[in-house]
Amino acid sequence: MADKVIGAQQQTFPNIDLALAQLGVMFEMAPDAGEAIFAIARIVGWIAHAMEEYAEPGLRFRALGVYMGDRP
């Protein structure tokens, strides 16, 4: 199935939509199962990112600068 779709779409590259469609067809899932899988995966990624950020020191990207010019 994927070969036929990729062959018909020469202007674009396969993305997650194609992978989820192939997964749904192979395992005979409900029509909206791909959207649910995508949403769950996105939420898991957000949680993992938040856990990584909480482990880092706070405000580590804030620039620390001191003005060295003349006083007005």
CHARMM-style PDB file with segment names, atoms N, HN, CA, C and O in Angstrom:
ATOM      1  N   MET     1       0.822  -1.194   0.000  1.00  0.00      PROA
ATOM      2  CA  MET     1       0.000   0.000   0.000  1.00  0.00      PROA
ATOM      3  C   MET     1       0.868   1.262   0.000  1.00  0.00      PROA
ATOM      4  O   MET     1       0.624   2.191  -0.769  1.00  0.00      PROA
ATOM      5  N   ALA     2       1.862   1.285   0.851  1.00  0.00      PROA
ATOM      6  HN  ALA     2       2.060   0.530   1.476  1.00  0.00      PROA
ATOM      7  CA  ALA     2       2.701   2.479   0.961  1.00  0.00      PROA
ATOM      8  C   ALA     2       3.432   2.767  -0.342  1.00  0.00      PROA
ATOM      9  O   ALA     2       3.607   3.929  -0.706  1.00  0.00      PROA
ATOM     10  N   ASP     3       3.863   1.719  -1.055  1.00  0.00      PROA
ATOM     11  HN  ASP     3       3.721   0.774  -0.759  1.00  0.00      PROA
ATOM     12  CA  ASP     3       4.551   1.927  -2.329  1.00  0.00      PROA
ATOM     13  C   ASP     3       3.646   2.596  -3.351  1.00  0.00      PROA
ATOM     14  O   ASP     3       4.097   3.444  -4.121  1.00  0.00      PROA
ATOM     15  N   LYS     4       2.383   2.222  -3.362  1.00  0.00      PROA
ATOM     16  HN  LYS     4       2.017   1.533  -2.736  1.00  0.00      PROA
ATOM     17  CA  LYS     4       1.440   2.822  -4.310  1.00  0.00      PROA
ATOM     18  C   LYS     4       1.205   4.295  -3.986  1.00  0.00      PROA
ATOM     19  O   LYS     4       1.138   5.130  -4.888  1.00  0.00      PROA
ATOM     20  N   VAL     5       1.083   4.610  -2.707  1.00  0.00      PROA
ATOM     21  HN  VAL     5       1.138   3.932  -1.974  1.00  0.00      PROA
ATOM     22  CA  VAL     5       0.839   5.998  -2.305  1.00  0.00      PROA
ATOM     23  C   VAL     5       2.063   6.852  -2.569  1.00  0.00      PROA
ATOM     24  O   VAL     5       1.943   7.959  -3.092  1.00  0.00      PROA
ATOM     25  N   ILE     6       3.234   6.356  -2.217  1.00  0.00      PROA
ATOM     26  HN  ILE     6       3.331   5.456  -1.791  1.00  0.00      PROA
ATOM     27  CA  ILE     6       4.458   7.116  -2.430  1.00  0.00      PROA
ATOM     28  C   ILE     6       4.698   7.316  -3.924  1.00  0.00      PROA
ATOM     29  O   ILE     6       5.132   8.388  -4.345  1.00  0.00      PROA
ATOM     30  N   GLY     7       4.416   6.289  -4.724  1.00  0.00      PROA
ATOM     31  HN  GLY     7       4.063   5.418  -4.381  1.00  0.00      PROA
ATOM     32  CA  GLY     7       4.586   6.407  -6.163  1.00  0.00      PROA
ATOM     33  C   GLY     7       3.658   7.443  -6.782  1.00  0.00      PROA
ATOM     34  O   GLY     7       4.027   8.092  -7.761  1.00  0.00      PROA
ATOM     35  N   ALA     8       2.463   7.607  -6.229  1.00  0.00      PROA
ATOM     36  HN  ALA     8       2.164   7.080  -5.434  1.00  0.00      PROA
ATOM     37  CA  ALA     8       1.504   8.564  -6.765  1.00  0.00      PROA
ATOM     38  C   ALA     8       1.807   9.991  -6.323  1.00  0.00      PROA
ATOM     39  O   ALA     8       1.358  10.934  -6.974  1.00  0.00      PROA
ATOM     40  N   GLN     9       2.548  10.176  -5.247  1.00  0.00      PROA
ATOM     41  HN  GLN     9       2.913   9.410  -4.719  1.00  0.00      PROA
ATOM     42  CA  GLN     9       2.837  11.497  -4.690  1.00  0.00      PROA
ATOM     43  C   GLN     9       4.316  11.823  -4.870  1.00  0.00      PROA
ATOM     44  O   GLN     9       5.084  11.721  -3.914  1.00  0.00      PROA
ATOM     45  N   GLN    10       4.722  12.201  -6.042  1.00  0.00      PROA
ATOM     46  HN  GLN    10       4.098  12.284  -6.820  1.00  0.00      PROA
ATOM     47  CA  GLN    10       6.120  12.488  -6.297  1.00  0.00      PROA
ATOM     48  C   GLN    10       6.551  13.852  -5.762  1.00  0.00      PROA
ATOM     49  O   GLN    10       7.750  14.079  -5.596  1.00  0.00      PROA
ATOM     50  N   GLN    11       5.618  14.769  -5.484  1.00  0.00      PROA
ATOM     51  HN  GLN    11       4.645  14.584  -5.619  1.00  0.00      PROA
ATOM     52  CA  GLN    11       5.982  16.111  -5.046  1.00  0.00      PROA
ATOM     53  C   GLN    11       6.296  16.169  -3.551  1.00  0.00      PROA
ATOM     54  O   GLN    11       6.952  17.111  -3.106  1.00  0.00      PROA
ATOM     55  N   THR    12       5.854  15.206  -2.779  1.00  0.00      PROA
ATOM     56  HN  THR    12       5.321  14.441  -3.141  1.00  0.00      PROA
ATOM     57  CA  THR    12       6.016  15.264  -1.332  1.00  0.00      PROA
ATOM     58  C   THR    12       6.750  14.022  -0.831  1.00  0.00      PROA
ATOM     59  O   THR    12       6.933  13.050  -1.563  1.00  0.00      PROA
ATOM     60  N   PHE    13       7.157  14.079   0.414  1.00  0.00      PROA
ATOM     61  HN  PHE    13       7.008  14.869   1.009  1.00  0.00      PROA
ATOM     62  CA  PHE    13       7.814  12.954   1.062  1.00  0.00      PROA
ATOM     63  C   PHE    13       6.843  12.322   2.049  1.00  0.00      PROA
ATOM     64  O   PHE    13       5.965  13.011   2.568  1.00  0.00      PROA
ATOM     65  N   PRO    14       6.979  11.033   2.320  1.00  0.00      PROA
ATOM     66  CA  PRO    14       6.097  10.383   3.303  1.00  0.00      PROA
ATOM     67  C   PRO    14       6.322  10.985   4.686  1.00  0.00      PROA
ATOM     68  O   PRO    14       7.447  11.324   5.053  1.00  0.00      PROA
ATOM     69  N   ASN    15       5.254  11.111   5.434  1.00  0.00      PROA
ATOM     70  HN  ASN    15       4.340  10.836   5.135  1.00  0.00      PROA
ATOM     71  CA  ASN    15       5.356  11.652   6.793  1.00  0.00      PROA
ATOM     72  C   ASN    15       4.605  10.740   7.762  1.00  0.00      PROA
ATOM     73  O   ASN    15       4.269   9.607   7.414  1.00  0.00      PROA
ATOM     74  N   ILE    16       4.349  11.214   8.938  1.00  0.00      PROA
ATOM     75  HN  ILE    16       4.622  12.133   9.221  1.00  0.00      PROA
ATOM     76  CA  ILE    16       3.706  10.405   9.973  1.00  0.00      PROA
ATOM     77  C   ILE    16       2.295  10.000   9.573  1.00  0.00      PROA
ATOM     78  O   ILE    16       1.812   8.956  10.012  1.00  0.00      PROA
ATOM     79  N   ASP    17       1.631  10.789   8.760  1.00  0.00      PROA
ATOM     80  HN  ASP    17       2.023  11.637   8.403  1.00  0.00      PROA
ATOM     81  CA  ASP    17       0.282  10.431   8.326  1.00  0.00      PROA
ATOM     82  C   ASP    17       0.285   9.129   7.539  1.00  0.00      PROA
ATOM     83  O   ASP    17      -0.586   8.282   7.737  1.00  0.00      PROA
ATOM     84  N   LEU    18       1.246   8.964   6.660  1.00  0.00      PROA
ATOM     85  HN  LEU    18       1.954   9.652   6.499  1.00  0.00      PROA
ATOM     86  CA  LEU    18       1.345   7.731   5.886  1.00  0.00      PROA
ATOM     87  C   LEU    18       1.643   6.546   6.801  1.00  0.00      PROA
ATOM     88  O   LEU    18       1.061   5.474   6.641  1.00  0.00      PROA
ATOM     89  N   ALA    19       2.534   6.735   7.745  1.00  0.00      PROA
ATOM     90  HN  ALA    19       3.007   7.607   7.876  1.00  0.00      PROA
ATOM     91  CA  ALA    19       2.884   5.652   8.663  1.00  0.00      PROA
ATOM     92  C   ALA    19       1.677   5.237   9.505  1.00  0.00      PROA
ATOM     93  O   ALA    19       1.445   4.045   9.707  1.00  0.00      PROA
ATOM     94  N   LEU    20       0.914   6.201   9.993  1.00  0.00      PROA
ATOM     95  HN  LEU    20       1.102   7.169   9.829  1.00  0.00      PROA
ATOM     96  CA  LEU    20      -0.261   5.871  10.794  1.00  0.00      PROA
ATOM     97  C   LEU    20      -1.345   5.205   9.954  1.00  0.00      PROA
ATOM     98  O   LEU    20      -2.035   4.305  10.432  1.00  0.00      PROA
ATOM     99  N   ALA    21      -1.498   5.641   8.707  1.00  0.00      PROA
ATOM    100  HN  ALA    21      -0.937   6.372   8.318  1.00  0.00      PROA
ATOM    101  CA  ALA    21      -2.473   5.006   7.821  1.00  0.00      PROA
ATOM    102  C   ALA    21      -2.080   3.558   7.551  1.00  0.00      PROA
ATOM    103  O   ALA    21      -2.926   2.664   7.577  1.00  0.00      PROA
ATOM    104  N   GLN    22      -0.798   3.332   7.292  1.00  0.00      PROA
ATOM    105  HN  GLN    22      -0.111   4.059   7.271  1.00  0.00      PROA
ATOM    106  CA  GLN    22      -0.328   1.969   7.050  1.00  0.00      PROA
ATOM    107  C   GLN    22      -0.530   1.100   8.294  1.00  0.00      PROA
ATOM    108  O   GLN    22      -0.942  -0.054   8.180  1.00  0.00      PROA
ATOM    109  N   LEU    23      -0.250   1.628   9.446  1.00  0.00      PROA
ATOM    110  HN  LEU    23       0.085   2.565   9.539  1.00  0.00      PROA
ATOM    111  CA  LEU    23      -0.441   0.896  10.702  1.00  0.00      PROA
ATOM    112  C   LEU    23      -1.917   0.543  10.890  1.00  0.00      PROA
ATOM    113  O   LEU    23      -2.250  -0.580  11.267  1.00  0.00      PROA
ATOM    114  N   GLY    24      -2.788   1.503  10.628  1.00  0.00      PROA
ATOM    115  HN  GLY    24      -2.517   2.415  10.322  1.00  0.00      PROA
ATOM    116  CA  GLY    24      -4.223   1.262  10.780  1.00  0.00      PROA
ATOM    117  C   GLY    24      -4.746   0.213   9.827  1.00  0.00      PROA
ATOM    118  O   GLY    24      -5.589  -0.601  10.203  1.00  0.00      PROA
ATOM    119  N   VAL    25      -4.255   0.220   8.588  1.00  0.00      PROA
ATOM    120  HN  VAL    25      -3.570   0.881   8.283  1.00  0.00      PROA
ATOM    121  CA  VAL    25      -4.691  -0.772   7.598  1.00  0.00      PROA
ATOM    122  C   VAL    25      -4.155  -2.157   7.953  1.00  0.00      PROA
ATOM    123  O   VAL    25      -4.880  -3.148   7.872  1.00  0.00      PROA
ATOM    124  N   MET    26      -2.890  -2.220   8.345  1.00  0.00      PROA
ATOM    125  HN  MET    26      -2.301  -1.415   8.411  1.00  0.00      PROA
ATOM    126  CA  MET    26      -2.278  -3.524   8.645  1.00  0.00      PROA
ATOM    127  C   MET    26      -2.964  -4.226   9.810  1.00  0.00      PROA
ATOM    128  O   MET    26      -3.143  -5.444   9.787  1.00  0.00      PROA
ATOM    129  N   PHE    27      -3.344  -3.465  10.820  1.00  0.00      PROA
ATOM    130  HN  PHE    27      -3.199  -2.476  10.839  1.00  0.00      PROA
ATOM    131  CA  PHE    27      -3.934  -4.064  12.018  1.00  0.00      PROA
ATOM    132  C   PHE    27      -5.445  -3.892  12.089  1.00  0.00      PROA
ATOM    133  O   PHE    27      -6.056  -4.126  13.132  1.00  0.00      PROA
ATOM    134  N   GLU    28      -6.043  -3.482  10.976  1.00  0.00      PROA
ATOM    135  HN  GLU    28      -5.547  -3.291  10.129  1.00  0.00      PROA
ATOM    136  CA  GLU    28      -7.500  -3.338  10.867  1.00  0.00      PROA
ATOM    137  C   GLU    28      -8.078  -2.526  12.029  1.00  0.00      PROA
ATOM    138  O   GLU    28      -9.026  -2.954  12.687  1.00  0.00      PROA
ATOM    139  N   MET    29      -7.501  -1.365  12.267  1.00  0.00      PROA
ATOM    140  HN  MET    29      -6.731  -1.017  11.732  1.00  0.00      PROA
ATOM    141  CA  MET    29      -7.941  -0.483  13.355  1.00  0.00      PROA
ATOM    142  C   MET    29      -9.143   0.345  12.912  1.00  0.00      PROA
ATOM    143  O   MET    29      -9.481   0.402  11.730  1.00  0.00      PROA
ATOM    144  N   ALA    30      -9.771   0.977  13.882  1.00  0.00      PROA
ATOM    145  HN  ALA    30      -9.496   0.931  14.842  1.00  0.00      PROA
ATOM    146  CA  ALA    30     -10.886   1.880  13.603  1.00  0.00      PROA
ATOM    147  C   ALA    30     -10.382   3.057  12.764  1.00  0.00      PROA
ATOM    148  O   ALA    30      -9.197   3.384  12.823  1.00  0.00      PROA
ATOM    149  N   PRO    31     -11.251   3.692  11.990  1.00  0.00      PROA
ATOM    150  CA  PRO    31     -10.821   4.793  11.125  1.00  0.00      PROA
ATOM    151  C   PRO    31     -10.134   5.950  11.855  1.00  0.00      PROA
ATOM    152  O   PRO    31      -9.259   6.601  11.283  1.00  0.00      PROA
ATOM    153  N   ASP    32     -10.510   6.214  13.094  1.00  0.00      PROA
ATOM    154  HN  ASP    32     -11.220   5.686  13.559  1.00  0.00      PROA
ATOM    155  CA  ASP    32      -9.900   7.335  13.823  1.00  0.00      PROA
ATOM    156  C   ASP    32      -8.772   6.892  14.762  1.00  0.00      PROA
ATOM    157  O   ASP    32      -8.327   7.685  15.591  1.00  0.00      PROA
ATOM    158  N   ALA    33      -8.310   5.667  14.654  1.00  0.00      PROA
ATOM    159  HN  ALA    33      -8.672   5.022  13.980  1.00  0.00      PROA
ATOM    160  CA  ALA    33      -7.252   5.175  15.538  1.00  0.00      PROA
ATOM    161  C   ALA    33      -5.934   5.919  15.303  1.00  0.00      PROA
ATOM    162  O   ALA    33      -5.180   6.147  16.248  1.00  0.00      PROA
ATOM    163  N   GLY    34      -5.653   6.295  14.061  1.00  0.00      PROA
ATOM    164  HN  GLY    34      -6.267   6.109  13.293  1.00  0.00      PROA
ATOM    165  CA  GLY    34      -4.414   7.017  13.781  1.00  0.00      PROA
ATOM    166  C   GLY    34      -4.339   8.343  14.508  1.00  0.00      PROA
ATOM    167  O   GLY    34      -3.281   8.728  15.007  1.00  0.00      PROA
ATOM    168  N   GLU    35      -5.468   9.044  14.566  1.00  0.00      PROA
ATOM    169  HN  GLU    35      -6.327   8.731  14.160  1.00  0.00      PROA
ATOM    170  CA  GLU    35      -5.496  10.322  15.291  1.00  0.00      PROA
ATOM    171  C   GLU    35      -5.260  10.106  16.776  1.00  0.00      PROA
ATOM    172  O   GLU    35      -4.559  10.893  17.411  1.00  0.00      PROA
ATOM    173  N   ALA    36      -5.835   9.050  17.339  1.00  0.00      PROA
ATOM    174  HN  ALA    36      -6.405   8.410  16.823  1.00  0.00      PROA
ATOM    175  CA  ALA    36      -5.645   8.764  18.762  1.00  0.00      PROA
ATOM    176  C   ALA    36      -4.189   8.404  19.054  1.00  0.00      PROA
ATOM    177  O   ALA    36      -3.621   8.872  20.041  1.00  0.00      PROA
ATOM    178  N   ILE    37      -3.589   7.580  18.208  1.00  0.00      PROA
ATOM    179  HN  ILE    37      -4.051   7.200  17.406  1.00  0.00      PROA
ATOM    180  CA  ILE    37      -2.187   7.204  18.401  1.00  0.00      PROA
ATOM    181  C   ILE    37      -1.294   8.437  18.314  1.00  0.00      PROA
ATOM    182  O   ILE    37      -0.386   8.606  19.127  1.00  0.00      PROA
ATOM    183  N   PHE    38      -1.548   9.296  17.332  1.00  0.00      PROA
ATOM    184  HN  PHE    38      -2.285   9.158  16.671  1.00  0.00      PROA
ATOM    185  CA  PHE    38      -0.753  10.516  17.179  1.00  0.00      PROA
ATOM    186  C   PHE    38      -0.888  11.402  18.414  1.00  0.00      PROA
ATOM    187  O   PHE    38       0.112  11.912  18.920  1.00  0.00      PROA
ATOM    188  N   ALA    39      -2.115  11.591  18.906  1.00  0.00      PROA
ATOM    189  HN  ALA    39      -2.927  11.176  18.495  1.00  0.00      PROA
ATOM    190  CA  ALA    39      -2.336  12.450  20.073  1.00  0.00      PROA
ATOM    191  C   ALA    39      -1.640  11.895  21.309  1.00  0.00      PROA
ATOM    192  O   ALA    39      -1.021  12.644  22.064  1.00  0.00      PROA
ATOM    193  N   ILE    40      -1.738  10.599  21.515  1.00  0.00      PROA
ATOM    194  HN  ILE    40      -2.241   9.990  20.902  1.00  0.00      PROA
ATOM    195  CA  ILE    40      -1.092   9.990  22.678  1.00  0.00      PROA
ATOM    196  C   ILE    40       0.425  10.127  22.585  1.00  0.00      PROA
ATOM    197  O   ILE    40       1.087  10.443  23.574  1.00  0.00      PROA
ATOM    198  N   ALA    41       0.973   9.889  21.395  1.00  0.00      PROA
ATOM    199  HN  ALA    41       0.436   9.633  20.592  1.00  0.00      PROA
ATOM    200  CA  ALA    41       2.421  10.019  21.220  1.00  0.00      PROA
ATOM    201  C   ALA    41       2.879  11.451  21.453  1.00  0.00      PROA
ATOM    202  O   ALA    41       3.931  11.675  22.053  1.00  0.00      PROA
ATOM    203  N   ARG    42       2.103  12.422  20.984  1.00  0.00      PROA
ATOM    204  HN  ARG    42       1.249  12.240  20.496  1.00  0.00      PROA
ATOM    205  CA  ARG    42       2.460  13.829  21.180  1.00  0.00      PROA
ATOM    206  C   ARG    42       2.445  14.183  22.665  1.00  0.00      PROA
ATOM    207  O   ARG    42       3.344  14.870  23.151  1.00  0.00      PROA
ATOM    208  N   ILE    43       1.428  13.715  23.383  1.00  0.00      PROA
ATOM    209  HN  ILE    43       0.698  13.157  22.988  1.00  0.00      PROA
ATOM    210  CA  ILE    43       1.330  14.005  24.821  1.00  0.00      PROA
ATOM    211  C   ILE    43       2.502  13.367  25.570  1.00  0.00      PROA
ATOM    212  O   ILE    43       3.080  13.993  26.459  1.00  0.00      PROA
ATOM    213  N   VAL    44       2.855  12.140  25.221  1.00  0.00      PROA
ATOM    214  HN  VAL    44       2.386  11.632  24.498  1.00  0.00      PROA
ATOM    215  CA  VAL    44       3.997  11.476  25.858  1.00  0.00      PROA
ATOM    216  C   VAL    44       5.273  12.274  25.600  1.00  0.00      PROA
ATOM    217  O   VAL    44       6.099  12.423  26.500  1.00  0.00      PROA
ATOM    218  N   GLY    45       5.440  12.784  24.392  1.00  0.00      PROA
ATOM    219  HN  GLY    45       4.769  12.664  23.661  1.00  0.00      PROA
ATOM    220  CA  GLY    45       6.612  13.601  24.081  1.00  0.00      PROA
ATOM    221  C   GLY    45       6.656  14.879  24.890  1.00  0.00      PROA
ATOM    222  O   GLY    45       7.715  15.279  25.374  1.00  0.00      PROA
ATOM    223  N   TRP    46       5.502  15.524  25.037  1.00  0.00      PROA
ATOM    224  HN  TRP    46       4.642  15.199  24.643  1.00  0.00      PROA
ATOM    225  CA  TRP    46       5.450  16.749  25.853  1.00  0.00      PROA
ATOM    226  C   TRP    46       5.818  16.455  27.308  1.00  0.00      PROA
ATOM    227  O   TRP    46       6.552  17.218  27.935  1.00  0.00      PROA
ATOM    228  N   ILE    47       5.306  15.351  27.837  1.00  0.00      PROA
ATOM    229  HN  ILE    47       4.709  14.731  27.328  1.00  0.00      PROA
ATOM    230  CA  ILE    47       5.609  14.993  29.231  1.00  0.00      PROA
ATOM    231  C   ILE    47       7.099  14.701  29.393  1.00  0.00      PROA
ATOM    232  O   ILE    47       7.715  15.132  30.368  1.00  0.00      PROA
ATOM    233  N   ALA    48       7.676  13.975  28.447  1.00  0.00      PROA
ATOM    234  HN  ALA    48       7.176  13.624  27.655  1.00  0.00      PROA
ATOM    235  CA  ALA    48       9.111  13.677  28.516  1.00  0.00      PROA
ATOM    236  C   ALA    48       9.926  14.964  28.456  1.00  0.00      PROA
ATOM    237  O   ALA    48      10.904  15.114  29.187  1.00  0.00      PROA
ATOM    238  N   HSD    49       9.530  15.888  27.592  1.00  0.00      PROA
ATOM    239  HN  HSD    49       8.735  15.766  26.997  1.00  0.00      PROA
ATOM    240  CA  HSD    49      10.239  17.158  27.496  1.00  0.00      PROA
ATOM    241  C   HSD    49      10.121  17.948  28.800  1.00  0.00      PROA
ATOM    242  O   HSD    49      11.103  18.526  29.266  1.00  0.00      PROA
ATOM    243  N   ALA    50       8.938  17.973  29.381  1.00  0.00      PROA
ATOM    244  HN  ALA    50       8.141  17.503  29.003  1.00  0.00      PROA
ATOM    245  CA  ALA    50       8.744  18.685  30.648  1.00  0.00      PROA
ATOM    246  C   ALA    50       9.599  18.068  31.749  1.00  0.00      PROA
ATOM    247  O   ALA    50      10.188  18.789  32.555  1.00  0.00      PROA
ATOM    248  N   MET    51       9.670  16.742  31.790  1.00  0.00      PROA
ATOM    249  HN  MET    51       9.192  16.156  31.136  1.00  0.00      PROA
ATOM    250  CA  MET    51      10.481  16.092  32.824  1.00  0.00      PROA
ATOM    251  C   MET    51      11.965  16.431  32.652  1.00  0.00      PROA
ATOM    252  O   MET    51      12.675  16.629  33.637  1.00  0.00      PROA
ATOM    253  N   GLU    52      12.428  16.498  31.406  1.00  0.00      PROA
ATOM    254  HN  GLU    52      11.851  16.337  30.605  1.00  0.00      PROA
ATOM    255  CA  GLU    52      13.820  16.889  31.161  1.00  0.00      PROA
ATOM    256  C   GLU    52      14.067  18.327  31.587  1.00  0.00      PROA
ATOM    257  O   GLU    52      15.104  18.635  32.175  1.00  0.00      PROA
ATOM    258  N   GLU    53      13.126  19.203  31.293  1.00  0.00      PROA
ATOM    259  HN  GLU    53      12.284  18.953  30.815  1.00  0.00      PROA
ATOM    260  CA  GLU    53      13.287  20.612  31.645  1.00  0.00      PROA
ATOM    261  C   GLU    53      13.256  20.826  33.158  1.00  0.00      PROA
ATOM    262  O   GLU    53      14.005  21.656  33.675  1.00  0.00      PROA
ATOM    263  N   TYR    54      12.406  20.095  33.871  1.00  0.00      PROA
ATOM    264  HN  TYR    54      11.798  19.421  33.450  1.00  0.00      PROA
ATOM    265  CA  TYR    54      12.339  20.239  35.329  1.00  0.00      PROA
ATOM    266  C   TYR    54      13.626  19.774  35.995  1.00  0.00      PROA
ATOM    267  O   TYR    54      13.953  20.235  37.088  1.00  0.00      PROA
ATOM    268  N   ALA    55      14.363  18.868  35.353  1.00  0.00      PROA
ATOM    269  HN  ALA    55      14.097  18.493  34.465  1.00  0.00      PROA
ATOM    270  CA  ALA    55      15.621  18.371  35.920  1.00  0.00      PROA
ATOM    271  C   ALA    55      16.757  19.371  35.754  1.00  0.00      PROA
ATOM    272  O   ALA    55      17.780  19.250  36.428  1.00  0.00      PROA
ATOM    273  N   GLU    56      16.604  20.348  34.881  1.00  0.00      PROA
ATOM    274  HN  GLU    56      15.773  20.447  34.334  1.00  0.00      PROA
ATOM    275  CA  GLU    56      17.650  21.342  34.630  1.00  0.00      PROA
ATOM    276  C   GLU    56      17.503  22.525  35.584  1.00  0.00      PROA
ATOM    277  O   GLU    56      16.421  22.754  36.125  1.00  0.00      PROA
ATOM    278  N   PRO    57      18.589  23.281  35.793  1.00  0.00      PROA
ATOM    279  CA  PRO    57      18.483  24.476  36.633  1.00  0.00      PROA
ATOM    280  C   PRO    57      17.567  25.522  36.000  1.00  0.00      PROA
ATOM    281  O   PRO    57      17.507  25.645  34.776  1.00  0.00      PROA
ATOM    282  N   GLY    58      16.870  26.257  36.826  1.00  0.00      PROA
ATOM    283  HN  GLY    58      16.919  26.157  37.819  1.00  0.00      PROA
ATOM    284  CA  GLY    58      15.939  27.261  36.345  1.00  0.00      PROA
ATOM    285  C   GLY    58      16.618  28.445  35.675  1.00  0.00      PROA
ATOM    286  O   GLY    58      17.743  28.801  36.026  1.00  0.00      PROA
ATOM    287  N   LEU    59      15.953  29.039  34.735  1.00  0.00      PROA
ATOM    288  HN  LEU    59      15.039  28.750  34.449  1.00  0.00      PROA
ATOM    289  CA  LEU    59      16.401  30.240  34.030  1.00  0.00      PROA
ATOM    290  C   LEU    59      17.797  30.092  33.424  1.00  0.00      PROA
ATOM    291  O   LEU    59      18.572  31.048  33.407  1.00  0.00      PROA
ATOM    292  N   ARG    60      18.113  28.911  32.934  1.00  0.00      PROA
ATOM    293  HN  ARG    60      17.484  28.134  32.948  1.00  0.00      PROA
ATOM    294  CA  ARG    60      19.457  28.700  32.387  1.00  0.00      PROA
ATOM    295  C   ARG    60      19.658  29.371  31.042  1.00  0.00      PROA
ATOM    296  O   ARG    60      20.797  29.520  30.599  1.00  0.00      PROA
ATOM    297  N   PHE    61      18.588  29.780  30.381  1.00  0.00      PROA
ATOM    298  HN  PHE    61      17.663  29.660  30.741  1.00  0.00      PROA
ATOM    299  CA  PHE    61      18.717  30.455  29.095  1.00  0.00      PROA
ATOM    300  C   PHE    61      18.647  31.973  29.220  1.00  0.00      PROA
ATOM    301  O   PHE    61      18.770  32.677  28.218  1.00  0.00      PROA
ATOM    302  N   ARG    62      18.454  32.482  30.412  1.00  0.00      PROA
ATOM    303  HN  ARG    62      18.354  31.910  31.226  1.00  0.00      PROA
ATOM    304  CA  ARG    62      18.371  33.927  30.599  1.00  0.00      PROA
ATOM    305  C   ARG    62      19.762  34.538  30.464  1.00  0.00      PROA
ATOM    306  O   ARG    62      20.708  34.109  31.125  1.00  0.00      PROA
ATOM    307  N   ALA    63      19.871  35.520  29.621  1.00  0.00      PROA
ATOM    308  HN  ALA    63      19.103  35.868  29.084  1.00  0.00      PROA
ATOM    309  CA  ALA    63      21.162  36.177  29.417  1.00  0.00      PROA
ATOM    310  C   ALA    63      21.523  37.016  30.642  1.00  0.00      PROA
ATOM    311  O   ALA    63      20.695  37.753  31.177  1.00  0.00      PROA
ATOM    312  N   LEU    64      22.750  36.888  31.061  1.00  0.00      PROA
ATOM    313  HN  LEU    64      23.423  36.289  30.626  1.00  0.00      PROA
ATOM    314  CA  LEU    64      23.242  37.684  32.179  1.00  0.00      PROA
ATOM    315  C   LEU    64      24.192  38.719  31.603  1.00  0.00      PROA
ATOM    316  O   LEU    64      25.282  38.376  31.144  1.00  0.00      PROA
ATOM    317  N   GLY    65      23.796  39.958  31.625  1.00  0.00      PROA
ATOM    318  HN  GLY    65      22.911  40.236  31.999  1.00  0.00      PROA
ATOM    319  CA  GLY    65      24.619  41.015  31.058  1.00  0.00      PROA
ATOM    320  C   GLY    65      24.677  42.206  32.007  1.00  0.00      PROA
ATOM    321  O   GLY    65      23.736  42.477  32.752  1.00  0.00      PROA
ATOM    322  N   VAL    66      25.777  42.890  31.960  1.00  0.00      PROA
ATOM    323  HN  VAL    66      26.542  42.670  31.354  1.00  0.00      PROA
ATOM    324  CA  VAL    66      25.969  44.080  32.769  1.00  0.00      PROA
ATOM    325  C   VAL    66      26.311  45.223  31.827  1.00  0.00      PROA
ATOM    326  O   VAL    66      27.226  45.102  31.011  1.00  0.00      PROA
ATOM    327  N   TYR    67      25.595  46.319  31.929  1.00  0.00      PROA
ATOM    328  HN  TYR    67      24.852  46.417  32.591  1.00  0.00      PROA
ATOM    329  CA  TYR    67      25.844  47.486  31.070  1.00  0.00      PROA
ATOM    330  C   TYR    67      27.174  48.103  31.477  1.00  0.00      PROA
ATOM    331  O   TYR    67      27.395  48.408  32.649  1.00  0.00      PROA
ATOM    332  N   MET    68      28.062  48.285  30.495  1.00  0.00      PROA
ATOM    333  HN  MET    68      27.882  48.038  29.542  1.00  0.00      PROA
ATOM    334  CA  MET    68      29.393  48.806  30.784  1.00  0.00      PROA
ATOM    335  C   MET    68      29.603  50.198  30.181  1.00  0.00      PROA
ATOM    336  O   MET    68      30.714  50.726  30.229  1.00  0.00      PROA
ATOM    337  N   GLY    69      28.557  50.796  29.618  1.00  0.00      PROA
ATOM    338  HN  GLY    69      27.654  50.367  29.579  1.00  0.00      PROA
ATOM    339  CA  GLY    69      28.705  52.101  28.973  1.00  0.00      PROA
ATOM    340  C   GLY    69      28.704  53.249  29.979  1.00  0.00      PROA
ATOM    341  O   GLY    69      28.678  53.044  31.193  1.00  0.00      PROA
ATOM    342  N   ASP    70      28.733  54.462  29.434  1.00  0.00      PROA
ATOM    343  HN  ASP    70      28.754  54.630  28.449  1.00  0.00      PROA
ATOM    344  CA  ASP    70      28.720  55.670  30.265  1.00  0.00      PROA
ATOM    345  C   ASP    70      27.377  55.839  30.957  1.00  0.00      PROA
ATOM    346  O   ASP    70      26.330  55.472  30.424  1.00  0.00      PROA
ATOM    347  N   ARG    71      27.433  56.392  32.137  1.00  0.00      PROA
ATOM    348  HN  ARG    71      28.284  56.690  32.570  1.00  0.00      PROA
ATOM    349  CA  ARG    71      26.195  56.693  32.850  1.00  0.00      PROA
ATOM    350  C   ARG    71      25.603  57.977  32.308  1.00  0.00      PROA
ATOM    351  O   ARG    71      26.325  58.932  32.019  1.00  0.00      PROA
ATOM    352  N   PRO    72      24.287  57.998  32.170  1.00  0.00      PROA
ATOM    353  CA  PRO    72      23.669  59.232  31.641  1.00  0.00      PROA
ATOM    354  C   PRO    72      23.744  60.405  32.612  1.00  0.00      PROA
ATOM    355  OT1 PRO    72      23.268  61.497  32.300  1.00  0.00      PROA
TER     356      PRO     72
END
